[in-house]
Every structure is written in C-alpha cells, then in structure tokens.
Amino acid sequence: MSDAQYTTGHVPQTVAKQVRPRKVWDIALSIVLLVFSYAAFLLGALFAVFSVAFIDYCPAPCSATAAVGSQVTVGVVLAIVALVATIVTIVLLVVRRRAWWVAASSLLIIIVGWIVGFAFYAVALQGV
C-alpha cells in the first residue's frame, strides 16, 4: 500500500479546523485609520458646508448650482465609500484577515475625493 492511504496522527475527518491568530496591531491600526477616515470626511464636509453657505451672489460666468452640486455629490459618494470601507474592514477582521489596507485606502480615497470636489467647486465658480 502507498503512503498516501495512511495518515500519521489524526483521521482526516477529525482534524481540527485551523484558526488564524488575531493580530492586535492589525485591529488597532484598522481602527485608528477608520477614525482618521471619518475625521477627514467630517472636516471636508464642514469646509464644504461653509463654502456653499457663502455663495449668495455669484457673478455671471460662475454657476452656483454646479458648485453646490459638486460638493453634495462628492459628499454623498465619500460617505458611501466610508461606510463600505467600514463594513469590509469589520468583515475582514472577523474572518481574521488583514484589514488595515482597506481602512488606509478609504482614508486616501476620502482625502483625494475632497480635493477633487473642491477643484470642481473652484471650476464651477470660475464659470469654465
């Protein structure tokens, strides 16, 4: 008989399922990055609200509707990104996979998203 038919130790049906160890640094880093993501989102939203609040008079070439629309659109999209990133991070932590990269990606997307949103805001104010 071949060696493949014999097992040393456990019968294949009784082998305990291997569980990945929890990485404390991954949990802590993921939480910190998610907190920074939400802080960046809220800070950008605060700036967006103040920038939109003071568009009372917009000279002829500028478009106040486009400026407000750009800020609202970016805010909604980034809120969805933050929510999805939080859910994916939690799921990855529960199944004991590395999750810090999802939280870091969400922070980067939120920062870049607000920069792009304010660029569209500035373009709308210029009337280009």
Secondary structure, 3 states (H helix, E strand, C coil): CCHHHCCCCCCHHHCCCCCCCCCHHHHHHHHHHHHHHHHHHHHHHHHHHHHHHCCCCCCCCCCHHHHHHHHHHHHHHHHHHHHHHHHHHHHHHHCCCCCHHHHHHHHHHHHHHHHHHHHHHHHHHHCC
